[in-house]
Amino acid sequence: MKKQIVFLSMVLVIASIFSSCKKDSTTPKSPNVPAGKALITCDYSGSASGKFSSDVNMGSSLKSVALINLSGGALSGGTSVSTATVVLPLNIAVNNHVQGTDGTADGIVFALTINNGSKGWSIGGAGTKGFSVKITRNDATGIEGTFQGQIGNDTDKSVVTISNGTFKGTF
């Protein structure tokens, strides 16, 4: 009887250890962005390719009576600065917004500048169309969303395709 109690106790201890160990979730959590800051990320390919991820310390989130302005900067190599800017109407609805045939995207402006402003692209540049922004949150404390599509440079007619774009700004 004593052996059975010891065995049963050991089984319960081992079962307790294994059931309490749990693998961390692989779902990425939304990063914490302090008030007045913004975070912008995206992949880009085409006439230039790479990954843009702003440093939250180089980002800003501003709100006026009519607009929301999110900007983010990234420093690479100690001297090379890349920036992304998202300008949205203050009252933009939580929804998907697609650039129309007239080049507008419900008042949305997006621009990506790589390496100290030596090359830049924006919505509608070089005649690009179809850029989309999905607003997932817009309230008194912040705004979040995703974006994708083509942006262009009017000077040299180059085009960059944006994918996996995300933004988050806190007011």
Salt bridges, closest charged atoms under 4 A:
ASP43 OD1 - LYS51 NZ 2.63
ASP106 OD2 - HIS97 ND1 2.66
ASP139 OD2 - ARG137 NE 3.08
GLU144 OE2 - ARG137 NH1 2.83
ASP156 OD2 - LYS119 NZ 1.91
